[in-house]
Amino acid sequence: MKTATRTACAVAALTALLHPTVATAAPIDDTADAEYVSLGDSYAAAGSFLTLSDPLPRRATTCVNSSDDIGHLVAEQMGVSFEDAACNGASTVDIISGSTLGLQTDALSDATKFVSLSIGGNDDDLFGELQETCFLYAFTCTQEARDDIERKLDALGPRLDVAYAAVRSHAPNAQVVVAGYPRIFPDDADGCFMDVVATQEGVDYLNHVQDRLNGEIAAAAERAGFSMVARWGDGSNSICAPDGQRHVSLTGVGPSDNGIPLHLTLLGRQHQADLIVREFRR
């Protein structure tokens, strides 16, 4: 629903930043029988721009992740063998059957003891449409756009069920922790740039969508017998939080952010990793 030229241009610029395809570091080692495997999309795979790296050649050269992403931070705390199978831009398709990004469940085996997973936001271009229609400019967040987003959320549960079943099938002995999408927006937009670009009503809707998205993920995780972390936060670490307190950054390049646009800062990645490790150790 490209209702404004400036919206489309801004989204195109964001997309180029959010889904880089050029690797800038050496490939990681082949650890096909890793004890811990990280799966998922950019909320698992993204770190800072300076640490982008190609994953294993046996999967796909178009899959990009980072050496300071959540999986690496978890593995460092756990002290276990590790494979990073998460990819920027991945959806449940990459868990179930694979795409040009590769089949992530190839990284799993009977020997895998720990799996963390962040997936669902890219299905049916949910995040993409949300950014294009309801984030940058309030006037594009029409009822038609909202209805389409709700339809996509309605369809997500069954996709997650199939993806989670695939994870369990390929890693029958693993403890699986599903990570929700960390809180992006505050409760109150007053004093934040979001009040200008989206208005309080728009921020309320964005929070509704993210809350519902994490609710679908939580319900599917429960059906699969997986545990979940980061179901919902209080908004104090949102993109509107002060420097050094943000878990999610608008640009990724603010003071101490060390991330990419609209993704986790280093502080946010460390917090998410801590939650996952704590769950693994329960």
Secondary structure, DSSP 4 states (H G I P E B T S, - for coil): ----HHHHHHHHHHHHHHS-----SPPPPP-TT-SEEEEESHHHH---GGGEE---TTT-TT--EETTSHHHHHHHHHT--EEE---TT--THHHHT--TT--GGGG--TT--EEEEE-STTGGGHHHHHIIIIIS-GGG--HHHHHHHHHHHHHHHHHHHHHHHHHHHH-TT-EEEEEPPPP-S-S--TTSHHHHHTHHHHHHHHHHHHHHHHHHHHHHHHHHT-EEE-----STTSTTSPTTT-SEESSS-STTT-S-TTEE-HHHHHHHHHHHHHHHT-
